[in-house]
Amino acid sequence: MFTDLQLMALEKRFESQKYLSTPDRIDVAEALGLSQLQVKTWYQNRRMKWKKQVHFCLVDVVVFLNSDTIIYIRIDVKKQYSLY
């Protein structure tokens, strides 16, 4: 179980650093009063959540079939963001 302050600190660090080196993990664990395993596990779980986050947007498409026929289509597009 994590306190609100620990979670806020972990989230803030995660924003700027998605992966922790062993020395960084030790520093974070000591600073927050957590074990290295807790920090490592939190980071692994948070990266999985981050990878699975899906963003949606709407795309308007106009199709001109001929001079008399125009089709307007609105499409929900799912954009998956990856690490790379």
N, C-alpha and C positions, 0 to 999 in steps of 0.2 A: 504494500500500500504506500502511496506517495502523498505527501502534503501538497497543498495548492502551490506553495512557494517552490517546492522541488519541481513540480510539473511545469510551472511557468519558466523556471530556469532551464529545464531540459528542452522545452519548446523553443525558447529563445536561442539556445545553442544550436538546435537542430536547423533552424532557419538559415544559419550561416554555415553550418558544417554537418553534412548528411552522414558522414562516416567519421568515427573517432579512432585515432591511433591508440595503441596501448598506453603511452604516456598521457595522452589527453583524457582517456577514459579514467585513468587513476586520478588525475587532477579533478575531474568532474565529480567522481565518486567521493573523494575526500572533501571537496568544497560543499557538497550537498548532504554529507552524512549518510551516504548510500554505499552498498557494496559494489565492486566492479561488475559482478554478475547482474545486479539490478540495472545498472546503467547499460550494460551490453544488451540485455534482454529488452529493455525499454526502447533502445535504438533500433534493434531488429524489428520489433513490432511497429514502431513508428514509421520505419522505411517501407514496410509492407503496406501500411495504410496510405502513405504518400504515393506509392506506385499505383495503387488501385483507385486513387481519386480520379474521377471522370468529370470533365467539364462539357457543358452543353451550350450550343449556340444555334441561332436560327439563321438559315440562309434563304434568301429570296431568289428564285430562279424565274426568269422570263424566257419563254420559248415562243419564237415566231414560226408558226407552221407555214403560213403563207400571208399574203397581204390582208386577208380578212380574219385570220384566226391567230389569236395570241393566248397563250396559256401562262397563268401565274401560279407558281408553286412555292410553298413555304415548307422547308425541310428542317427537321431537328437533326443536327449533326452532333455526334458524340466524338469528342476529341480526347484521345488518350495521351497523356504526357508521360514520357519515359525519362529515365535517368540520363540518357545519352543524347 
